[in-house]
Amino acid sequence: MANKITVMIVDDSAVVRQINRETLEREPDIEVIGVASDPLYALEKMKVQWPDVLVIDIEMPRMDGLTFLKKIMSEHPTPTIVCSSLAEKGASATMDALAAGALAIITKPKMGVKQFLQDSSNDLVSAVRAAARANMRRVSSSAAQPLVTTPKLTADAMLAAQVASTRAMATTTDRVVAIGTSTGGTQALEAVLTKLPNVGSGIVIVQHMPEKFTAMFAERLNSLCKLEVREAQNGDRVMPGRALIAPGGRHMMLRRSGAQYYVEVADGPLVNRHKPSVDVLFRSVAQIAGRNALGVIMTGMGDDGARGMKEMHDAGAKTVAEDESTCVVFGMPKEAIKLGGVDRIVPLHGIPAEIIAYG
């Protein structure tokens, strides 16, 4: 097959190298051009042929994966997937990898790695294909998520018909900004939130990330922003000057008590292959806030959030999509635009002004 996606696997575990190689080589559009037990060995091989995508571990001999990633991104930016553990120490290292430019995370346990990799083979294949399409000119730092291949469900799985008492009020003094993003989103969210003053609208965010990563991501943003940024907990009030990020592995929905908004955080099935799902958040905002909301959809693969943004638009909310020119992956914004749910299309650097103008 012409124009195959070429991949280099760098991991000190022979089992991981073997399973990941076998997984990828079963795909007609992917070619593994080499494996290496450490970054220095990989760099020697890459002098002969540079891969389209790298799959790397963090903890490796001679050079750790984070140092390797920073070297690659500074010298020859290459779509990179991190295959790492969700242990507390590993989670912190992987967050550093996201900040350094990793595009996706495949989480793996400390025990039973072989079976896990076999069971999650579709995740790796999907991540490689997505990474190969990334616009690396937009990646100085980026966000990521493991891509799950469970069949699509719609937000109906989480959002039953709203009873009359919880439908959107025509006008409230509290307003909501709902943001959805995926691949490339850590960079995009940092670029947006750090430019915001103490705005008058409460902000609710879904960034596709696995469990344990969203808390650290929120802490990082909170240290950089004028806004209070935190991982959402069930019942948290949506209020001016606060941004709530949906926790990894849980859906987040907007709810209302009187004229005040709060979030419900709940478990549930994957929606559009994700948990948290942008569609779940956006559709709840359409139902609960209606015209009292601004929706923003940014860089990300797939179509999660497109239908929810259309519902927000139809409910009277203002809606904004990130322009293709600044997206790492122009998937989610593109699909929202195609559905006719977007009022304005602006580059990333223009999104803070849209939020500030909204209030």
C-alpha positions as CSV (number, residue, x, y, z in Angstrom):
1,M,0.0,0.0,0.0
2,A,1.4,3.4,-1.0
3,N,2.0,6.2,1.5
4,K,1.9,4.0,4.6
5,I,2.2,5.6,8.0
6,T,5.7,4.8,9.3
7,V,6.2,4.1,13.0
8,M,9.1,3.8,15.4
9,I,8.5,2.1,18.7
10,V,10.9,3.1,21.6
11,D,10.4,1.1,24.8
12,D,12.8,-0.8,27.1
13,S,10.2,-3.6,27.5
14,A,10.7,-6.4,24.9
15,V,7.1,-7.4,25.5
16,V,5.7,-4.0,24.8
17,R,7.8,-3.6,21.7
18,Q,6.7,-7.0,20.4
19,I,3.0,-6.6,21.1
20,N,2.8,-3.0,19.7
21,R,4.7,-4.0,16.6
22,E,2.4,-7.0,16.0
23,T,-0.6,-4.8,16.5
24,L,0.5,-2.1,14.1
25,E,1.8,-4.4,11.4
26,R,-1.6,-6.1,11.1
27,E,-2.9,-2.8,9.6
28,P,-2.4,-2.4,5.8
29,D,-1.8,1.4,6.1
30,I,0.8,1.3,8.9
31,E,4.5,0.1,8.7
32,V,6.7,-0.3,11.7
33,I,10.2,0.7,10.4
34,G,12.0,0.0,13.6
35,V,12.0,-0.7,17.3
36,A,14.5,0.4,19.9
37,S,15.1,-0.3,23.6
38,D,16.2,3.3,24.4
39,P,16.2,6.7,22.8
40,L,19.9,6.8,21.8
41,Y,19.5,3.6,19.9
42,A,16.3,5.0,18.3
43,L,18.1,8.1,17.2
44,E,20.8,6.1,15.4
45,K,18.1,4.2,13.5
46,M,16.2,7.4,12.7
47,K,19.2,8.8,10.9
48,V,18.5,6.2,8.2
49,Q,14.7,6.7,8.0
50,W,12.7,9.2,10.1
51,P,9.3,7.9,11.1
52,D,5.9,9.6,10.6
53,V,4.9,8.7,14.2
54,L,6.8,7.8,17.4
55,V,5.5,5.5,20.1
56,I,7.6,6.0,23.3
57,D,7.7,5.1,27.0
58,I,8.7,7.6,29.6
59,E,11.0,5.6,31.9
60,M,13.9,4.2,29.8
61,P,17.7,3.7,30.2
62,R,20.4,6.0,28.9
63,M,17.9,8.8,28.1
64,D,14.4,9.2,29.7
65,G,11.5,9.6,27.4
66,L,10.8,13.2,28.4
67,T,14.3,14.3,27.5
68,F,14.0,12.4,24.2
69,L,10.6,14.0,23.5
70,K,12.0,17.5,24.1
71,K,14.9,16.8,21.9
72,I,12.7,15.6,19.1
73,M,10.3,18.5,19.4
74,S,13.1,21.1,19.3
75,E,15.0,19.5,16.4
76,H,12.5,17.7,14.3
77,P,8.9,17.9,15.6
78,T,7.3,14.5,15.1
79,P,3.9,13.2,16.1
80,T,4.5,11.3,19.3
81,I,2.4,8.9,21.4
82,V,3.3,8.2,25.0
83,C,2.6,4.6,26.2
84,S,2.9,5.0,30.0
85,S,1.6,3.9,33.4
86,L,-1.1,5.7,35.3
87,A,0.8,5.3,38.6
88,E,1.1,8.6,40.4
89,K,4.7,9.1,39.5
90,G,4.1,8.1,35.9
91,A,1.1,10.4,35.7
92,S,3.2,13.4,36.6
93,A,5.8,12.5,34.1
94,T,3.2,12.0,31.4
95,M,1.7,15.5,32.1
96,D,5.2,16.8,31.5
97,A,5.3,14.9,28.2
98,L,2.0,16.5,27.2
99,A,3.4,19.9,27.9
100,A,6.5,19.0,25.9
101,G,4.4,18.1,22.8
102,A,3.1,14.5,23.1
103,L,0.0,14.1,21.0
104,A,-1.7,11.1,22.7
105,I,-1.5,8.9,25.7
106,I,-2.0,5.2,25.8
107,T,-2.2,4.3,29.5
108,K,-0.9,0.9,30.6
109,P,-0.9,-0.9,34.0
110,K,2.2,-2.0,35.9
111,M,0.9,-5.6,36.0
112,G,-0.7,-7.6,33.1
113,V,0.8,-5.3,30.5
114,K,0.8,-7.9,27.7
115,Q,-2.9,-8.7,28.1
116,F,-3.7,-5.0,28.4
117,L,-1.9,-4.1,25.2
118,Q,-3.6,-6.9,23.3
119,D,-7.0,-5.8,24.6
120,S,-6.4,-2.2,23.7
121,S,-4.8,-2.7,20.3
122,N,-7.5,-0.6,18.6
123,D,-6.6,2.3,20.8
124,L,-3.0,2.3,19.6
125,V,-4.0,2.0,15.9
126,S,-6.5,4.9,16.2
127,A,-3.9,7.0,18.1
128,V,-1.3,6.4,15.4
129,R,-3.7,7.3,12.6
130,A,-4.8,10.5,14.4
131,A,-1.2,11.5,15.2
132,A,-0.2,11.0,11.5
133,R,-2.7,13.6,10.6
134,A,-1.7,16.2,13.1
135,N,-0.5,19.7,12.1
136,M,2.9,19.7,13.8
137,R,3.4,23.4,13.0
138,R,0.7,24.0,15.7
139,V,2.3,21.8,18.3
140,S,4.7,23.5,20.7
141,S,2.8,21.8,23.5
142,S,-0.3,19.7,23.2
143,A,-3.0,17.7,24.8
144,A,-3.9,14.1,24.4
145,Q,-6.1,11.2,25.3
146,P,-6.3,7.5,24.8
147,L,-8.6,6.8,21.9
148,V,-11.2,4.3,22.7
149,T,-13.0,2.3,20.1
150,T,-16.2,1.4,21.8
151,P,-19.2,1.8,19.4
152,K,-20.6,5.3,19.4
153,L,-23.4,6.3,21.8
154,T,-25.2,9.6,21.8
155,A,-25.5,12.0,24.6
156,D,-29.0,10.6,25.1
157,A,-27.3,7.9,27.2
158,M,-26.6,10.5,29.8
159,L,-29.2,13.2,29.2
160,A,-32.8,12.1,29.7
161,A,-35.5,14.5,28.8
162,Q,-35.3,17.5,31.1
163,V,-38.3,18.1,33.3
164,A,-40.0,21.5,33.0
165,S,-38.4,22.8,36.2
166,T,-34.9,22.4,34.8
167,R,-35.4,23.9,31.4
168,A,-33.5,27.0,30.4
169,M,-34.7,30.3,31.8
170,A,-35.2,33.0,29.2
171,T,-32.8,35.3,31.0
172,T,-30.5,35.0,34.0
173,T,-27.8,37.2,35.5
174,D,-25.5,34.2,35.5
175,R,-24.1,33.1,32.2
176,V,-22.0,30.1,31.1
177,V,-19.1,29.6,28.7
178,A,-18.8,25.9,27.6
179,I,-15.6,24.8,26.0
180,G,-14.9,21.5,24.3
181,T,-11.5,20.3,22.9
182,S,-9.4,17.2,22.4
183,T,-6.1,16.6,20.6
184,G,-4.0,19.7,20.9
185,G,-6.3,21.0,23.6
186,T,-3.9,21.4,26.5
187,Q,-2.0,23.9,24.4
188,A,-5.2,25.6,23.2
189,L,-6.8,25.8,26.7
190,E,-3.6,27.3,28.2
191,A,-3.4,29.8,25.4
192,V,-7.0,30.9,26.0
193,L,-7.4,30.7,29.7
194,T,-4.2,32.5,30.5
195,K,-5.4,35.5,28.4
196,L,-8.6,35.9,30.3
197,P,-9.2,38.4,33.1
198,N,-11.7,37.6,35.9
199,V,-14.5,37.3,33.4
200,G,-18.2,37.6,34.4
201,S,-19.2,34.2,33.1
202,G,-18.6,30.8,34.7
203,I,-16.6,28.4,32.5
204,V,-17.2,24.7,32.1
205,I,-14.7,22.6,30.1
206,V,-14.4,19.2,28.6
207,Q,-10.9,18.2,27.5
208,H,-10.5,14.6,26.5
209,M,-8.1,13.2,29.1
210,P,-8.0,10.0,31.1
211,E,-8.5,9.7,34.9
212,K,-5.9,11.3,37.2
213,F,-4.6,13.6,34.5
214,T,-7.3,16.3,34.6
215,A,-6.6,17.2,38.3
216,M,-3.0,17.8,37.6
217,F,-3.9,19.7,34.4
218,A,-6.3,21.9,36.3
219,E,-3.7,22.6,39.0
220,R,-1.2,23.6,36.3
221,L,-3.7,26.0,34.7
222,N,-4.7,27.4,38.1
223,S,-1.1,28.3,38.8
224,L,-0.9,30.2,35.5
225,C,-4.3,31.9,35.2
226,K,-6.1,34.8,36.9
227,L,-9.2,32.6,36.9
228,E,-9.7,29.9,39.5
229,V,-9.3,26.7,37.6
230,R,-10.1,23.3,39.2
231,E,-11.2,19.8,38.4
232,A,-15.0,19.7,38.8
233,Q,-16.7,18.0,41.6
234,N,-20.3,17.0,41.7
235,G,-22.4,20.0,42.8
236,D,-19.7,22.7,42.1
237,R,-21.2,26.1,41.4
238,V,-20.6,27.6,38.0
239,M,-19.7,31.2,38.8
240,P,-17.8,34.2,37.5
241,G,-14.1,33.9,37.7
242,R,-14.1,30.1,37.9
243,A,-13.4,27.4,35.3
244,L,-14.4,23.8,36.0
245,I,-12.7,21.0,34.0
246,A,-14.6,17.7,33.7
247,P,-12.7,14.9,35.5
248,G,-11.2,12.2,33.3
249,G,-13.4,9.1,33.2
250,R,-16.6,11.0,34.2
251,H,-19.2,13.0,32.3
252,M,-20.0,16.6,33.3
253,M,-23.5,18.2,32.8
254,L,-24.8,21.6,33.6
255,R,-27.7,21.8,36.0
256,R,-29.7,24.7,37.5
257,S,-31.0,25.5,41.0
258,G,-33.2,28.5,40.7
259,A,-31.3,31.0,38.7
260,Q,-27.9,29.6,39.6
261,Y,-25.9,27.0,37.7
262,Y,-23.9,24.1,39.0
263,V,-22.5,20.9,37.5
264,E,-23.4,17.3,37.9
265,V,-20.4,14.9,37.6
266,A,-21.5,11.3,36.9
267,D,-20.3,8.0,35.6
268,G,-21.9,6.6,32.5
269,P,-21.2,5.0,29.1
270,L,-18.7,6.3,26.6
271,V,-20.4,8.9,24.3
272,N,-18.8,9.4,20.9
273,R,-16.1,7.1,22.2
274,H,-15.2,9.5,25.1
275,K,-15.8,10.0,28.8
276,P,-16.0,12.9,29.5
277,S,-17.8,13.8,26.3
278,V,-18.2,17.3,24.8
279,D,-21.6,16.4,23.4
280,V,-22.9,15.5,26.9
281,L,-21.7,18.9,28.3
282,F,-22.9,21.0,25.3
283,R,-26.3,19.3,25.1
284,S,-26.8,19.9,28.8
285,V,-25.9,23.5,28.4
286,A,-28.3,23.9,25.5
287,Q,-31.1,22.4,27.7
288,I,-30.3,24.2,30.9
289,A,-28.8,27.6,29.9
290,G,-30.0,28.1,26.3
291,R,-29.4,31.6,25.2
292,N,-27.5,32.4,28.4
293,A,-24.5,30.5,27.1
294,L,-21.5,30.7,24.8
295,G,-20.2,27.5,23.2
296,V,-16.6,27.2,22.1
297,I,-15.2,24.2,20.2
298,M,-11.5,23.9,19.5
299,T,-8.9,21.5,18.1
300,G,-9.6,17.8,18.3
301,M,-10.1,14.6,16.3
302,G,-13.5,13.2,15.5
303,D,-17.0,14.8,15.9
304,D,-17.6,14.9,19.6
305,G,-19.3,18.1,20.4
306,A,-20.6,18.9,16.9
307,R,-24.2,17.8,17.6
308,G,-24.2,19.4,21.0
309,M,-23.0,22.7,19.6
310,K,-25.8,22.6,17.0
311,E,-28.3,22.2,19.8
312,M,-26.7,25.1,21.7
313,H,-27.0,27.2,18.5
314,D,-30.6,26.2,18.0
315,A,-31.4,27.1,21.7
316,G,-30.1,30.6,21.1
317,A,-26.6,30.3,22.5
318,K,-23.7,32.1,20.8
319,T,-21.2,29.6,19.3
320,V,-17.6,29.9,18.2
321,A,-15.3,27.4,16.4
322,E,-11.5,27.5,16.2
323,D,-10.3,28.2,12.7
324,E,-8.4,25.4,10.8
325,S,-5.3,27.5,10.5
326,T,-4.5,27.2,14.3
327,C,-5.9,23.7,15.0
328,V,-3.6,20.8,15.6
329,V,-6.4,18.6,14.3
330,F,-9.3,20.3,12.5
331,G,-11.9,17.5,13.3
332,M,-14.3,18.6,15.9
333,P,-14.6,22.3,14.8
334,K,-15.0,21.1,11.1
335,E,-17.9,18.8,12.0
336,A,-19.6,21.5,14.1
337,I,-19.3,23.9,11.2
338,K,-20.7,21.3,8.7
339,L,-23.8,20.9,10.9
340,G,-24.5,24.6,10.8
341,G,-24.1,25.1,14.5
342,V,-21.3,27.7,14.5
343,D,-21.9,31.5,14.4
344,R,-18.2,32.6,14.2
345,I,-15.0,30.9,13.1
346,V,-11.9,32.5,14.7
347,P,-8.2,31.6,15.1
348,L,-7.0,30.4,18.5
349,H,-5.6,33.9,19.5
350,G,-9.0,35.4,18.8
351,I,-11.0,33.1,21.2
352,P,-10.1,35.0,24.4
353,A,-11.6,38.2,22.9
354,E,-14.8,36.3,22.1
355,I,-15.2,35.1,25.7
356,I,-14.3,38.6,27.1
357,A,-16.8,40.3,24.8
358,Y,-19.5,37.8,25.9
359,G,-18.9,38.8,29.5
